[in-house]
Amino acid sequence: MVEMREFEELCAEGVKTGEIHGEMHLATGQEASAAGMIGLLRPTDAVVSTHRPHAHALAKGVDARAMLAEIFERSTGLCRGRGGHLHLFDPEQNFSSCSIVGASLPIALGYAYASRLDDSEAVAVAITGDGGSNHGTFHECLNMAGAWRLPFLVVVENNSYAISVPADSVSASETYAERASAYGALGELADGSDVEAVSTVMERAFRHVRSGEGPAIVEVVCARFKGHYEGDIDHYRSRREKAKASASMDPVAVARKRLLESEAATDKQLDAVVAETRERLAALLAEVRSDPAPDAADAGAYVFVDGVSA
Ligand SMILES: Cc1ncc(C[n+]2csc(CCOP(=O)(O)OP(=O)(O)O)c2C)c(N)n1
């Protein structure tokens, strides 16, 4: 989680310096959802993320340097600097992200169906938000996965807002997890401020999905500490509401407190983890900054499969 948070601090910096163009969506405060899958995800599993993809990519094992290079628009990036932060694609790790809200589900469903056709044990994970869960794709994909018992796991990161729209003002159900019963799926709620609780719930969900019992929905209740995107004036929440969320729902702070209280680690050791992570990532970014930008002369390259012309 520290790695995820420090990685995103560099992304925030890149927006401020003008090195990164376009909207930047950070998952600060939501890291437990991604971290809770570490150790459960296998290389053959697929993860399809959203417009807020960095933590999920790191959890899936996507190389931090290649991802930084992509986000900082360098030709050494995952997609040669052409996709940017919203379009991280790493076929080797079976990781992709999609900025179209609700579209992570049908893409992941394809991976789940492929797993069935290949007779593989691979699971497909679709990440979505509370907003994305109200798209038709949520129902269509879970219905099909339920009918065909596909290895399909939907992780709903419920941070209570779709940009400025409060989740409870647009959802007919109290939770997203409870919708599972309509799809013959397992439905679980997890406290996103507690990475161990998330991990326990994820473990049950992965076991269920991998054993061929059909799909699962894991709803991780969390808070987005920053604006919807870097620069969002975030006028739809009061300062008090934001301060309360950061004080009580920070999974990094909760984990730190628990490690200290159980004497599993000292303050000094935990500070060293943060400092080492910060330094290592800063060094990667320093390298990335001297990588070349994509060449404008070949902007049309990689658009079509070799041998297929426009
Ligand atoms: C189909 C579609 N409609 C609208 C948008 C613009 N948009 C980007 S993020 C977002 C809100 C998504 O909310 P949620 O699913 O709760 O995810 P969160 O941003 O809270 O992580 C919207 C409406 C989009 N990218 N795609």
The ligand as an ORCA input file, in Angstrom:
! r2SCAN-3c Opt
* xyz 1 1
  C     -19.324      5.504    -20.180
  C     -18.700      6.657    -19.454
  N     -19.483      7.660    -18.994
  C     -18.934      8.711    -18.331
  C     -17.580      8.768    -18.156
  C     -16.958      9.944    -17.374
  N     -16.547      9.457    -16.046
  C     -15.278      9.156    -15.777
  S     -15.092      8.565    -14.214
  C     -16.724      8.736    -13.892
  C     -17.289      8.362    -12.528
  C     -17.066      6.950    -12.192
  O     -17.505      6.729    -10.875
  P     -17.236      5.362    -10.183
  O     -17.564      4.228    -11.084
  O     -17.931      5.392     -8.870
  O     -15.645      5.336     -9.972
  P     -14.708      6.331     -9.125
  O     -14.365      7.473    -10.024
  O     -15.439      6.741     -7.915
  O     -13.491      5.509     -8.832
  C     -17.406      9.236    -14.990
  C     -18.861      9.492    -15.028
  C     -16.790      7.726    -18.671
  N     -15.456      7.701    -18.529
  N     -17.367      6.677    -19.295
*
